[in-house]
Amino acid sequence: MIGTNPNNVNSRPTNAQCGVSTDVDGDRLVAFREVCFYNTDPNNVNTDGDACNDGREVASINGDTAVNVIDQQQIASEVGVYTLPGSPVKVNFDITKDGNINIGDLQLVAALFGPCS
Protein backbone atom coordinates (compact mmCIF):
# COMPACT_ATOMS: atom_id res chain seq x y z
CA MET A 1 0.00 0.00 0.00
CA ILE A 2 1.64 3.16 -1.12
CA GLY A 3 2.08 6.17 1.13
CA THR A 4 0.78 4.42 4.23
CA ASN A 5 1.92 2.88 7.46
CA PRO A 6 1.22 -0.86 7.09
CA ASN A 7 0.91 -1.18 10.85
CA ASN A 8 -1.84 1.45 11.04
CA VAL A 9 -5.15 0.50 9.38
CA ASN A 10 -6.30 4.13 9.63
CA SER A 11 -3.48 5.34 7.35
CA ARG A 12 -4.69 3.25 4.40
CA PRO A 13 -6.02 5.37 1.52
CA THR A 14 -9.53 4.67 0.31
CA ASN A 15 -9.98 2.71 -2.89
CA ALA A 16 -11.29 5.86 -4.57
CA GLN A 17 -8.06 7.69 -3.69
CA CYS A 18 -6.08 4.91 -5.38
CA GLY A 19 -7.91 4.98 -8.70
CA VAL A 20 -10.91 3.76 -10.59
CA SER A 21 -12.66 0.46 -9.93
CA THR A 22 -12.37 -0.79 -13.50
CA ASP A 23 -9.68 -2.80 -15.25
CA VAL A 24 -8.27 -0.16 -17.56
CA ASP A 25 -5.51 -2.26 -19.19
CA GLY A 26 -7.24 -5.66 -19.36
CA ASP A 27 -4.96 -7.60 -17.02
CA ARG A 28 -7.91 -8.54 -14.74
CA LEU A 29 -6.73 -6.28 -11.91
CA VAL A 30 -8.82 -3.19 -11.22
CA ALA A 31 -6.89 0.06 -11.28
CA PHE A 32 -7.16 0.95 -7.60
CA ARG A 33 -5.68 -2.42 -6.63
CA GLU A 34 -2.82 -1.98 -9.06
CA VAL A 35 -1.97 1.43 -7.61
CA CYS A 36 -2.47 0.86 -3.89
CA PHE A 37 -1.63 -2.82 -3.49
CA TYR A 38 0.51 -4.16 -6.32
CA ASN A 39 2.56 -1.14 -7.42
CA THR A 40 1.78 -1.91 -11.05
CA ASP A 41 0.71 0.49 -13.78
CA PRO A 42 -3.06 0.37 -14.31
CA ASN A 43 -2.49 1.52 -17.91
CA ASN A 44 0.03 -1.18 -18.79
CA VAL A 45 -0.90 -4.88 -18.90
CA ASN A 46 2.74 -5.87 -18.23
CA THR A 47 4.34 -3.25 -15.99
CA ASP A 48 7.75 -4.90 -15.70
CA GLY A 49 7.92 -5.93 -19.37
CA ASP A 50 8.63 -9.61 -18.78
CA ALA A 51 6.76 -12.57 -20.29
CA CYS A 52 3.96 -12.45 -17.71
CA ASN A 53 1.12 -9.92 -17.45
CA ASP A 54 0.44 -8.22 -14.13
CA GLY A 55 -2.72 -10.18 -13.35
CA ARG A 56 -1.10 -13.54 -13.91
CA GLU A 57 1.91 -12.56 -11.80
CA VAL A 58 -0.40 -11.64 -8.91
CA ALA A 59 -2.42 -14.86 -9.29
CA SER A 60 0.70 -17.05 -9.34
CA ILE A 61 0.69 -17.47 -5.57
CA ASN A 62 3.76 -19.69 -5.49
CA GLY A 63 5.64 -17.42 -7.91
CA ASP A 64 6.28 -20.05 -10.57
CA THR A 65 4.77 -17.81 -13.31
CA ALA A 66 2.05 -20.34 -14.04
CA VAL A 67 -1.44 -20.09 -12.62
CA ASN A 68 -3.07 -23.43 -11.91
CA VAL A 69 -4.93 -25.52 -9.38
CA ILE A 70 -1.96 -25.44 -7.00
CA ASP A 71 -2.43 -21.68 -6.60
CA GLN A 72 -6.13 -22.22 -5.98
CA GLN A 73 -5.41 -24.89 -3.36
CA GLN A 74 -3.06 -22.54 -1.53
CA ILE A 75 -5.72 -19.81 -1.44
CA ALA A 76 -8.46 -22.25 -0.41
CA SER A 77 -6.34 -23.38 2.54
CA GLU A 78 -6.52 -19.85 3.98
CA VAL A 79 -10.21 -19.01 3.32
CA GLY A 80 -11.66 -16.61 5.85
CA VAL A 81 -11.75 -13.06 7.15
CA TYR A 82 -8.63 -11.47 8.60
CA THR A 83 -7.84 -8.06 10.02
CA LEU A 84 -5.32 -5.71 8.47
CA PRO A 85 -2.42 -5.54 8.45
CA GLY A 86 -2.78 -9.35 8.60
CA SER A 87 -0.13 -11.98 8.22
CA PRO A 88 1.94 -11.85 5.01
CA VAL A 89 0.37 -15.13 3.89
CA LYS A 90 -3.19 -13.87 4.34
CA VAL A 91 -2.45 -10.56 2.61
CA ASN A 92 -0.74 -12.32 -0.30
CA PHE A 93 -3.57 -14.81 -0.77
CA ASP A 94 -6.24 -12.09 -0.63
CA ILE A 95 -5.89 -11.12 -4.29
CA THR A 96 -8.92 -8.82 -4.24
CA LYS A 97 -7.57 -7.09 -1.09
CA ASP A 98 -10.96 -6.92 0.62
CA GLY A 99 -9.83 -8.40 3.95
CA ASN A 100 -11.50 -11.71 3.17
CA ILE A 101 -10.01 -14.69 1.37
CA ASN A 102 -13.03 -16.08 -0.44
CA ILE A 103 -14.59 -17.22 -3.70
CA GLY A 104 -13.73 -13.89 -5.34
CA ASP A 105 -10.03 -14.65 -4.97
CA LEU A 106 -10.50 -18.21 -6.23
CA GLN A 107 -12.50 -16.98 -9.24
CA LEU A 108 -9.85 -14.45 -10.18
CA VAL A 109 -7.18 -17.13 -10.09
CA ALA A 110 -9.37 -19.43 -12.21
CA ALA A 111 -9.84 -16.65 -14.78
CA LEU A 112 -6.05 -16.32 -15.08
CA PHE A 113 -5.19 -20.04 -15.40
CA GLY A 114 -2.29 -20.76 -17.68
CA PRO A 115 1.46 -20.28 -18.07
CA CYS A 116 3.26 -17.06 -18.80
CA SER A 117 4.81 -17.11 -22.22
Helices and strands as residue ranges (DSSP letters): G 9-11, H 15-18, H 31-33, I 34-38, H 54-59, E 66-67, H 69-76, E 80-81, H 88-93, E 100-101, H 103-111, E 114-115
